[in-house]
Amino acid sequence: MTQLPRHIHLSGICGTAMASLAGLLQLQGYRITGSDKAAYPPMSDLLRKLGIPVMEPYAEANLEPAPDLVVIGNALSRGNPEVERVLDERIPFTSMAALLHDEFLKGREPLVVAGTHGKTTTTSMLAWIYQAASRETPALEPSFLIGGVAENFGSSFQLRPTRVFIVEGDEYDTAFFDKGPKFLHYFPDALILTHVEFDHADIYADLEAVKTAFKRLVNLVPRRGLIVAYDGSANVTECVERALCRVERYGFSASADWQIRNLHHEAGGTRWEVWHGGALWTELSMGLAGEHNALNATAAAALAAGQGVSKDAIIAALASFKSVKRRVEVRAEIGGVTVIEDFAHHPTAIRETLRALRSVYPQSRLWAVLEPRSNTLRRKVLETDLVNSLRFADRVVLAGVYQQQRIPDAERLHPEDVVQALNAEGTPAELLPDADAIASGIAPQVAPGDVVAILSNGGFDGIYEKLPARLRERFQAAGETAR
């Protein structure tokens, strides 16, 4: 009789890292099931394509019959019915990060990309560079796990029998039973550190706690390793100053080991020079806009070059790099109105997204439609930074705080205060409670040539479909072209 593959159940499977791990485990021959409170693209689409069943919502019955192992996502805590059954019946359980290490990273060469911002895009760029290099050197074809769907691959994961494994290193905590950051499980041979800022206000008390986490990651890189670190941040400098391996800095300053010069935004892309060791190393180009993306690409190029990847492969890969799903992704173009989705989780990320859109659409009226959904944006600790970031838009619409009842009133962001501050400073802003109200409210106001950037790190109650539907109704009723 053929023995069934070992059954692994992932509770919280629709998280970006959890869904990617599910795909990797399936490739290893395991039977995979999963559950979540709600499924939404792009990970729900990925899991459906893989044929992995997703049960909604969480329930004890989802663990019937009992799996051989349960992977508990970091969003789950005591009181969750699946957590309670696992503990009551002593079903073996683990975390995403621990299982990734034990099953896939041991015996390989982990290349980790970490930082408050830019890590998903930078990880995708690094993976694509190695993929390009593998055409000449097959041993460089990478395995990877990314916290988003890399468009060049059409996937957030890949498994190959080679040594290189590229992984996005998340500083968020690992599980209710392991409150350390996920990235401390990955033991990098080489590391990219993009930015270090205060984030994840639900688990980090302050900036010092965030820096401590990154310092611990730096301390795991062996002496033979390499750290490529952004040079425009005092926080990053502090985190890498005691590293025992080689550290190379990238950025715009004259002291950077990998210096960006002569950055130009062109139609449909960006071009810049990279200087290394005081001499022109090469010129790079890509189809993405924004200084932040040039920084991401330079970091990926520097680490790859430091690991022996050829310059030609790096140039070719970045020139053909597409993007990551939900990162400045055009969702619709209707009646001359462009609707864009971006995974916004922090005021700095919002600022850089809006700045990039300004460079791509310099003549357009730019709308920012924000759902305060991340655990940082739901709190008022960075309210002033949020106001300053949203001022890069011409018009701003805020939704109500996601699950606001879970945040104490004294800690909670009050969107009406943000709206008042923006209006007082000359940026027209309004508060509309939810996706339906926003779609109905702004569809009559936008004009051909406008760009609407929808900013959320979640499903935003289907606004990515609701707003285009309202725009189609409007323009079709007016007899205008909609597509």
C-alpha positions as CSV (number, residue, x, y, z in Angstrom):
1,M,0.0,0.0,0.0
2,T,1.3,3.5,-0.9
3,Q,1.9,5.6,2.2
4,L,0.2,9.0,2.0
5,P,2.6,12.0,2.2
6,R,3.0,13.5,5.6
7,H,0.2,15.9,6.3
8,I,1.1,19.5,7.3
9,H,-1.6,22.0,8.1
10,L,-0.8,25.8,8.0
11,S,-3.0,27.9,10.3
12,G,-2.9,31.4,8.8
13,I,-1.9,30.1,5.3
14,C,-2.9,33.3,3.5
15,G,-0.1,35.3,4.9
16,T,2.5,36.0,2.2
17,A,5.3,34.0,3.8
18,M,3.0,31.2,5.0
19,A,1.5,30.7,1.5
20,S,5.0,30.6,0.0
21,L,6.1,28.1,2.6
22,A,3.0,26.0,1.7
23,G,4.1,25.9,-1.9
24,L,7.7,24.9,-1.0
25,L,6.4,22.1,1.3
26,Q,4.1,20.9,-1.5
27,L,7.1,20.7,-3.8
28,Q,8.8,18.5,-1.2
29,G,6.0,16.0,-1.5
30,Y,4.0,16.9,1.6
31,R,0.2,16.9,1.7
32,I,-0.7,20.5,2.5
33,T,-3.9,22.0,3.9
34,G,-4.5,25.4,5.4
35,S,-6.9,27.8,7.1
36,D,-7.4,31.5,7.6
37,K,-10.0,34.0,8.7
38,A,-10.2,35.4,5.2
39,A,-8.5,34.9,1.9
40,Y,-7.7,37.6,-0.6
41,P,-5.4,38.1,-3.6
42,P,-2.6,37.6,-4.5
43,M,-2.0,34.7,-2.1
44,S,-5.5,33.3,-2.4
45,D,-5.0,33.1,-6.1
46,L,-1.6,31.5,-5.7
47,L,-3.0,28.8,-3.3
48,R,-5.9,28.1,-5.6
49,K,-3.5,27.6,-8.5
50,L,-1.5,25.2,-6.4
51,G,-4.6,23.2,-5.5
52,I,-4.1,23.7,-1.8
53,P,-7.4,23.7,0.1
54,V,-8.0,26.8,2.3
55,M,-10.7,26.5,5.0
56,E,-12.4,29.6,6.3
57,P,-12.7,30.7,9.1
58,Y,-10.6,29.1,11.8
59,A,-12.2,26.2,13.5
60,E,-11.3,23.1,15.4
61,A,-12.8,21.0,12.7
62,N,-10.2,22.2,10.3
63,L,-7.7,19.9,12.1
64,E,-9.8,16.8,11.5
65,P,-8.3,14.3,11.0
66,A,-5.4,15.6,13.0
67,P,-2.4,16.5,10.8
68,D,1.1,15.3,11.5
69,L,2.3,18.9,12.0
70,V,0.6,22.3,12.4
71,V,2.4,25.5,11.4
72,I,1.0,28.3,13.4
73,G,1.1,31.7,11.8
74,N,2.2,34.8,13.8
75,A,-1.2,36.4,13.6
76,L,-2.7,33.6,15.8
77,S,-2.8,33.7,19.6
78,R,-4.3,31.9,22.5
79,G,-8.1,31.7,22.1
80,N,-7.9,30.8,18.4
81,P,-9.8,27.5,18.1
82,E,-7.0,25.8,16.1
83,V,-4.4,26.9,18.6
84,E,-6.5,25.6,21.4
85,R,-7.0,22.2,19.8
86,V,-3.3,21.9,19.0
87,L,-2.4,22.5,22.6
88,D,-5.2,20.3,24.1
89,E,-4.4,17.3,21.9
90,R,-0.6,17.9,21.8
91,I,-0.5,17.9,18.0
92,P,3.1,18.7,17.0
93,F,3.4,22.3,16.0
94,T,6.0,24.8,14.8
95,S,6.4,28.3,13.3
96,M,6.9,29.3,9.7
97,A,10.4,30.6,10.3
98,A,11.6,27.5,12.2
99,L,10.2,25.1,9.6
100,L,11.7,27.1,6.7
101,H,15.1,26.8,8.4
102,D,14.9,23.2,9.3
103,E,13.4,22.0,6.0
104,F,15.1,24.3,3.4
105,L,17.9,26.4,4.7
106,K,20.1,23.9,6.5
107,G,23.0,22.9,4.3
108,R,22.3,25.8,1.8
109,E,23.7,29.3,1.4
110,P,21.0,31.7,2.8
111,L,21.1,35.2,1.4
112,V,18.8,37.3,3.5
113,V,17.3,40.7,2.7
114,A,16.0,42.7,5.7
115,G,15.0,46.2,6.6
116,T,11.9,48.2,7.5
117,H,11.3,49.1,3.8
118,G,12.1,47.7,0.4
119,K,12.9,44.2,1.3
120,T,10.2,42.5,-0.8
121,T,11.3,44.3,-4.0
122,T,15.0,43.9,-3.2
123,T,14.6,40.2,-2.6
124,S,12.8,39.8,-5.9
125,M,15.5,41.7,-7.7
126,L,18.2,39.6,-6.1
127,A,16.4,36.4,-7.0
128,W,16.0,37.6,-10.6
129,I,19.7,38.5,-10.8
130,Y,20.7,35.0,-9.8
131,Q,18.1,33.5,-12.2
132,A,19.7,35.5,-15.0
133,A,23.2,34.4,-13.9
134,S,22.2,30.7,-13.9
135,R,21.8,30.8,-17.7
136,E,25.6,30.8,-17.8
137,T,26.2,29.1,-14.5
138,P,23.4,26.6,-13.6
139,A,24.7,26.2,-10.1
140,L,23.5,29.8,-9.4
141,E,19.9,29.1,-10.0
142,P,18.3,30.1,-6.7
143,S,15.6,28.8,-4.4
144,F,13.7,31.7,-2.8
145,L,10.9,32.7,-0.6
146,I,9.6,36.3,-1.0
147,G,6.8,38.1,0.9
148,G,5.0,38.9,-2.4
149,V,4.5,37.6,-5.9
150,A,7.6,38.5,-8.0
151,E,6.2,39.2,-11.5
152,N,9.2,37.9,-13.3
153,F,8.6,34.5,-11.8
154,G,4.8,34.7,-11.4
155,S,5.4,33.2,-7.9
156,S,6.6,34.0,-4.4
157,F,8.8,30.9,-4.1
158,Q,11.0,28.6,-6.0
159,L,12.9,25.4,-5.0
160,R,16.0,24.2,-6.8
161,P,18.6,21.6,-5.8
162,T,21.3,24.3,-5.8
163,R,22.9,25.9,-2.7
164,V,21.7,29.4,-3.0
165,F,18.5,30.2,-1.1
166,I,17.3,33.8,-1.2
167,V,14.9,34.8,1.6
168,E,13.1,37.9,2.7
169,G,13.9,38.5,6.4
170,D,11.0,39.8,8.3
171,E,11.5,41.5,11.6
172,Y,8.0,40.8,12.8
173,D,7.7,38.3,15.6
174,T,7.6,34.5,14.8
175,A,4.6,33.1,16.7
176,F,2.7,33.4,20.0
177,F,5.2,31.0,21.5
178,D,8.3,32.6,19.9
179,K,8.3,36.4,20.2
180,G,11.6,36.9,18.5
181,P,11.8,38.2,14.9
182,K,11.5,35.6,12.1
183,F,14.8,36.6,10.6
184,L,16.7,35.3,13.6
185,H,15.9,31.7,12.3
186,Y,17.6,32.2,9.0
187,F,21.4,32.5,9.8
188,P,22.5,34.4,6.7
189,D,25.7,33.8,4.9
190,A,25.2,37.3,3.4
191,L,22.8,40.1,4.3
192,I,21.3,43.2,2.8
193,L,20.0,45.8,5.3
194,T,17.9,48.4,3.6
195,H,16.4,50.7,6.3
196,V,15.9,50.7,10.0
197,E,13.0,52.7,11.3
198,F,10.4,52.4,14.0
199,D,7.6,50.1,12.8
200,H,5.4,47.3,14.1
201,A,4.2,49.4,17.0
202,D,2.2,46.4,18.3
203,I,5.3,44.4,19.2
204,Y,8.2,46.9,19.5
205,A,8.1,49.4,22.3
206,D,10.3,51.9,20.6
207,L,13.1,52.5,18.0
208,E,15.7,51.1,20.3
209,A,13.9,47.8,20.4
210,V,13.8,47.7,16.7
211,K,17.5,48.4,16.4
212,T,18.2,45.7,18.9
213,A,16.5,43.1,16.7
214,F,18.5,44.1,13.7
215,K,21.7,44.1,15.7
216,R,21.0,40.5,16.6
217,L,20.5,39.7,13.0
218,V,23.9,41.3,12.0
219,N,25.5,39.3,14.8
220,L,24.5,36.1,13.1
221,V,26.5,36.7,9.9
222,P,29.7,34.7,9.9
223,R,33.2,36.4,9.6
224,R,33.4,35.0,6.0
225,G,30.1,36.7,5.2
226,L,29.1,40.0,3.6
227,I,26.7,42.7,4.7
228,V,25.5,45.3,2.2
229,A,23.9,48.2,4.1
230,Y,22.3,51.5,3.2
231,D,24.6,54.4,4.0
232,G,21.9,57.1,4.3
233,S,20.7,56.1,7.8
234,A,22.3,56.6,11.2
235,N,20.1,53.7,12.5
236,V,21.6,51.3,9.9
237,T,25.1,52.5,10.7
238,E,24.5,51.8,14.3
239,C,23.2,48.3,13.6
240,V,26.2,47.3,11.5
241,E,29.0,49.0,13.3
242,R,30.0,45.9,15.3
243,A,29.7,43.4,12.5
244,L,32.6,40.9,12.3
245,C,32.3,40.4,8.6
246,R,32.9,42.7,5.6
247,V,30.4,45.5,5.4
248,E,29.9,47.5,2.2
249,R,27.6,50.5,2.1
250,Y,25.4,51.7,-0.8
251,G,23.6,55.0,-1.4
252,F,24.1,58.5,-2.7
253,S,26.9,59.8,-0.5
254,A,30.4,60.2,-1.7
255,S,31.6,57.8,1.0
256,A,29.4,54.9,-0.2
257,D,31.2,51.8,-1.4
258,W,28.5,51.5,-4.0
259,Q,27.6,55.1,-4.9
260,I,24.6,56.1,-7.1
261,R,25.2,59.0,-9.4
262,N,23.4,60.8,-12.2
263,L,20.0,59.3,-11.5
264,H,17.5,60.1,-14.2
265,H,13.8,59.2,-14.4
266,E,12.9,58.5,-18.0
267,A,9.7,57.5,-19.7
268,G,8.9,54.1,-18.3
269,G,12.0,53.7,-16.2
270,T,15.1,54.9,-14.4
271,R,18.8,55.0,-15.3
272,W,21.8,55.7,-13.1
273,E,25.5,55.1,-12.7
274,V,27.0,53.0,-10.0
275,W,30.5,53.9,-8.8
276,H,32.6,51.4,-6.8
277,G,35.9,52.1,-5.2
278,G,36.0,55.6,-6.7
279,A,35.6,54.4,-10.3
280,L,32.6,54.0,-12.6
281,W,31.5,50.3,-12.2
282,T,28.6,50.3,-14.6
283,E,25.3,52.0,-15.7
284,L,22.1,50.4,-14.6
285,S,18.6,50.8,-15.9
286,M,15.2,49.4,-14.9
287,G,11.5,49.8,-15.7
288,L,10.6,51.1,-12.2
289,A,10.5,54.7,-11.0
290,G,11.7,56.2,-7.7
291,E,14.9,56.8,-5.9
292,H,13.9,54.0,-3.5
293,N,13.9,51.5,-6.3
294,A,17.3,52.6,-7.5
295,L,18.5,52.0,-4.0
296,N,16.9,48.6,-3.9
297,A,18.5,47.6,-7.2
298,T,21.9,48.9,-6.2
299,A,21.8,46.9,-3.0
300,A,20.9,43.7,-4.9
301,A,23.6,44.4,-7.5
302,A,26.2,45.0,-4.8
303,L,25.4,41.8,-2.9
304,A,25.3,39.7,-6.1
305,A,28.6,41.1,-7.3
306,G,30.1,40.4,-3.9
307,Q,29.1,36.8,-4.2
308,G,30.7,36.5,-7.6
309,V,27.8,37.1,-10.0
310,S,28.9,38.6,-13.3
311,K,28.3,42.3,-14.0
312,D,26.6,41.4,-17.3
313,A,24.1,39.2,-15.6
314,I,23.3,41.9,-13.1
315,I,22.8,44.5,-15.8
316,A,20.6,42.3,-17.9
317,A,18.5,41.1,-15.0
318,L,17.7,44.6,-13.7
319,A,16.9,45.9,-17.2
320,S,14.3,43.1,-17.5
321,F,13.0,43.2,-13.9
322,K,9.2,43.8,-13.8
323,S,8.0,44.4,-10.3
324,V,6.2,42.7,-7.4
325,K,2.4,42.3,-7.1
326,R,0.8,45.1,-5.0
327,R,3.9,47.3,-5.4
328,V,2.7,50.3,-7.5
329,E,0.6,47.9,-9.6
330,V,-1.7,49.4,-12.2
331,R,-5.1,47.8,-11.5
332,A,-7.2,49.7,-14.0
333,E,-7.2,52.5,-16.6
334,I,-10.7,53.7,-17.2
335,G,-11.8,56.9,-19.0
336,G,-8.2,58.3,-18.6
337,V,-8.1,57.6,-14.9
338,T,-5.3,55.3,-13.7
339,V,-6.0,53.2,-10.5
340,I,-2.9,51.9,-8.8
341,E,-2.5,49.6,-5.8
342,D,0.4,49.7,-3.4
343,F,1.2,47.8,-0.3
344,A,1.5,50.7,2.2
345,H,2.4,49.9,5.7
346,H,4.4,52.8,7.0
347,P,4.6,56.6,6.5
348,T,8.1,56.4,4.8
349,A,6.8,53.8,2.3
350,I,3.8,56.0,1.5
351,R,6.1,59.0,1.0
352,E,8.4,57.1,-1.4
353,T,5.5,55.6,-3.3
354,L,3.9,59.0,-3.9
355,R,7.2,60.5,-4.8
356,A,7.8,57.8,-7.4
357,L,4.3,58.3,-8.8
358,R,5.1,62.0,-9.2
359,S,8.0,61.2,-11.3
360,V,6.0,58.8,-13.5
361,Y,2.9,61.0,-13.8
362,P,4.3,64.6,-13.5
363,Q,1.3,66.3,-15.1
364,S,-1.4,64.3,-13.3
365,R,-3.5,65.1,-10.3
366,L,-2.5,62.5,-7.7
367,W,-5.0,61.0,-5.3
368,A,-3.9,59.1,-2.2
369,V,-6.6,56.7,-0.8
370,L,-5.3,55.2,2.4
371,E,-6.7,52.5,4.7
372,P,-4.8,52.7,8.1
373,R,-4.5,48.9,8.4
374,S,-1.0,47.9,9.5
375,N,-0.3,47.7,13.2
376,T,1.8,50.8,12.9
377,L,-0.6,53.0,10.9
378,R,-3.5,52.0,13.1
379,R,-1.7,53.8,16.0
380,K,-1.0,57.5,16.3
381,V,2.6,57.2,17.2
382,L,3.7,58.2,13.7
383,E,0.8,60.6,13.0
384,T,3.0,63.6,12.2
385,D,5.1,61.5,9.8
386,L,1.9,60.2,8.1
387,V,0.6,63.8,7.5
388,N,3.9,64.8,6.0
389,S,4.0,61.8,3.7
390,L,0.4,62.3,2.5
391,R,1.2,65.9,1.6
392,F,2.9,64.6,-1.6
393,A,-0.6,63.9,-3.0
394,D,-2.9,66.5,-4.4
395,R,-6.0,65.0,-2.9
396,V,-6.2,62.6,0.1
397,V,-9.0,60.2,1.2
398,L,-8.7,58.3,4.4
399,A,-10.8,55.3,5.4
400,G,-11.6,54.4,9.0
401,V,-9.0,52.5,11.0
402,Y,-9.1,48.8,10.4
403,Q,-10.5,46.9,13.4
404,Q,-10.2,50.1,15.4
405,Q,-11.9,48.4,18.4
406,R,-8.7,46.4,19.0
407,I,-6.6,49.5,19.6
408,P,-7.1,51.5,22.9
409,D,-8.5,54.9,22.1
410,A,-5.5,56.6,23.7
411,E,-3.1,54.8,21.3
412,R,-5.3,54.7,18.2
413,L,-4.8,56.9,15.1
414,H,-7.8,59.2,14.6
415,P,-8.1,59.7,10.9
416,E,-10.2,62.9,11.4
417,D,-7.1,64.5,13.0
418,V,-5.0,63.6,9.9
419,V,-7.7,65.0,7.6
420,Q,-7.9,68.2,9.7
421,A,-4.1,68.7,9.6
422,L,-3.9,68.1,5.9
423,N,-6.7,70.6,5.1
424,A,-5.1,73.2,7.4
425,E,-1.9,72.9,5.4
426,G,-3.6,73.2,2.1
427,T,-3.9,69.6,1.0
428,P,-7.6,68.8,0.4
429,A,-8.5,65.7,2.4
430,E,-11.7,63.9,3.6
431,L,-12.6,61.0,5.7
432,L,-14.9,58.3,4.2
433,P,-15.7,55.3,6.4
434,D,-15.2,52.3,4.1
435,A,-14.5,51.0,0.6
436,D,-18.1,51.5,-0.6
437,A,-18.3,55.1,0.6
438,I,-14.9,55.8,-1.0
439,A,-15.8,54.3,-4.3
440,S,-19.1,56.1,-4.5
441,G,-17.6,59.4,-3.2
442,I,-14.6,59.8,-5.4
443,A,-15.8,58.2,-8.7
444,P,-17.8,61.3,-9.6
445,Q,-14.8,63.6,-8.7
446,V,-11.9,62.2,-10.6
447,A,-11.1,63.5,-14.1
448,P,-9.3,62.1,-17.1
449,G,-5.6,62.2,-16.4
450,D,-6.0,61.6,-12.7
451,V,-4.0,58.9,-10.9
452,V,-5.6,57.3,-7.8
453,A,-3.1,55.4,-5.6
454,I,-4.9,53.0,-3.2
455,L,-2.7,52.4,-0.2
456,S,-3.3,49.4,2.1
457,N,-1.5,46.3,3.2
458,G,-4.7,44.2,3.1
459,G,-7.8,43.5,1.0
460,F,-9.4,47.0,1.8
461,D,-12.8,45.4,1.5
462,G,-12.5,44.9,-2.2
463,I,-11.9,48.5,-3.2
464,Y,-9.6,47.4,-6.0
465,E,-12.7,46.1,-7.8
466,K,-15.3,48.4,-6.4
467,L,-13.7,51.7,-7.5
468,P,-13.0,50.5,-11.1
469,A,-16.6,49.3,-11.3
470,R,-17.9,52.7,-10.2
471,L,-15.7,54.4,-12.8
472,R,-16.9,52.2,-15.6
473,E,-20.5,53.0,-14.7
474,R,-19.8,56.7,-14.7
475,F,-17.9,56.8,-18.0
476,Q,-20.2,54.4,-19.8
477,A,-23.2,56.4,-18.7
478,A,-21.5,59.5,-20.1
479,G,-20.7,57.6,-23.4
480,E,-17.0,57.8,-22.8
481,T,-14.5,55.0,-23.4
482,A,-13.9,52.7,-20.5
483,R,-11.4,49.9,-20.5
